Amino acid sequence: MKLVMAIINNDDSQTVSNQLTKAGYHVTKMATTGGFLMSGNSTFITGVEDDHVDAIIDIIRNSSKRRKQTAPMNFASGPNTLGSYPLEVTVGGATIFVDNVERYERV
């Protein structure tokens, strides 16, 4: 058995959730915040048999898209002075972790 954790941009969260549910997977969704852009994400967690991992990753891959976004980058421009400039970054897609499950119980 495997534990799949996927961090998804909020813009794709509903699509990912709908597609995983439609395919028969039960997932837990948590609201999370990314550290770099401080923007909203959703983290999905599910436990599945080993032979279902690739199917889940395919669903997530096809349901979450990368996109460009401009974010303000702050910098110190002098003593007690902050400046900022726009920086184009790629957001979206998914970060997926797959881990072995040593024990699983449903009580």
FILUM-22853 format. One record per atom (N, C-alpha, C): x, y, z. Coordinates in steps of 0.05 Angstrom, whole numbers, plus 5000, padded with zeros to 4 digits. Example, Ala and Ser with C-alpha at 12.3 -4.5 7.8 and 13.67 -1.06 7.14 Angstrom:
residues 2
526448865156
524649105156
526449345156
525749555142
527349795143
525850015157
END
This chain:
residues 107
501749775000
500050005000
501850255000
500850464987
502350714985
500650944995
501951145005
500751405013
501551604991
499651724978
500151924958
499252194969
501152384969
500552654977
501252834953
499353004945
499653174922
498953464929
500853644924
500353924929
499554054903
497154164902
495954274878
495254564882
495654724861
494855004862
491755014865
490855214880
487955234885
486355264859
487555384838
486155414813
485455144800
486954934806
486454664795
485154474815
484854564840
483954384861
481254244856
479254394847
476654284843
476654074821
478154134799
478353944777
479653684786
481853704800
483253474810
481453304828
480053444847
478253304865
476053164850
474853294831
472653174815
473652934800
475952954787
476952724771
477752484788
479052534811
479752314829
477252174840
475252334847
472752214857
471252064836
471252174812
469952044789
471251774783
473851754787
475351504782
475051314806
473651394827
473151214849
475151224872
476851434872
478751464894
477651644916
478151564941
477351724964
479751884972
479452144974
481652324981
480952505004
482952585019
482652795039
484053045028
482653265029
483653525018
484053715042
486553835042
487154025063
488054285050
487254515061
488154775052
490954815062
492754885044
495554935052
496555195038
498755295047
499955535036
502855495028
503555575003
506255544994
508055755008
510555685011
512455855025
513556085008
513956034982
515256244965
513356464958
511056394946
509056594937
507056654959
506956494980
504956515001
502156514990
501756344970
499156314957
497856054965
495256044960
493655804968
494155564951
494355344965
494555074952
492554894966
492154664954
490654444966
492454204966
492654074989
494153824991
492253594993
492453404974
490753174974
492352934985
491052775001
492252535013
490452305008
491552084998
490051834995
491851594998
490751385008
492151125010
491050934989
492850824973
491950644952
493850404950
492950194937
494649964931
496750054911
498949924911
501249994894
500550024865
498849844855
498249854826
496350084818
495450244837
493750474830
495350744830
497850744838
499350984841
499651124814
500350984793
500751104767
498151234756
495851104761
493351204752
492651464766
493251484792
492751724807
494551954797
497051894793
498952094783
498052194755
497152014738
496152094711
493752284714
491852224732
489552394736
490452674745
492252684764
493252934774
494753084752
496452954737
497953074715
496053194695
493953054688
492053154667
490153364678
489953394704
488053584715
489253834727
491853844728
493254084739
495254184719
494954434712
496554554691
498454764702
500854784689
502754984696
502055244682
502555474695
501955734683
503955934693
504256154679
506056374688
504556574705
505856684725
504656884742
506757084750
506057334753
507857534762
507557574792
509857564806
509857594835
511757824842
511057984862
512958194871
515258074888
517658144881
520058054896
521058294912
521158264937
522058484955
525158464958
526358694961
529258704966
529858954983
532058944997
532959185012
534559364993
533559614990
534959794972
536660004987
536659975013
538260155030
537560115059
538860255077
538060225105
535160295110
533760115121
530860165128
529160215104
529960125080
528460175056
528059915041
525659865033
525059625017
524059704990
524859554970
523759594943
522659324933
521459334910
520459084899
520459104868
520558884855
520458874826
518858624819
517558634796
515958394787
517758174777
517057934784
518457694776
516457494765
516957404740
515157204728
516056924738
514156784749
514656514760
512656314748
513356064747
511555854738
510155734763
507555734762
505955614783
504155394772
502855254789
501055044780
502554784778
501254604763
502354334762
501854204789
503554024796
503253884822
505953794832
506153784858
508353654872
507253414886
508253174878
507152924888
509152764903
508352664926
510052494943
508652224945
510152004942
509051734945
510851594966
509551494986
511051365008
509751095015
511450915025
510450655033
508750685059
506650525060
504950515084
505650255099
506650285123
507350055139
504849925151
502950095158
500549985171
498150165164
495850045159
493450195153
491150065168
489650225182
487250135196
484950325192
482650225189
480250385188
478450295211
478150475231
476550395255
474050555257
END
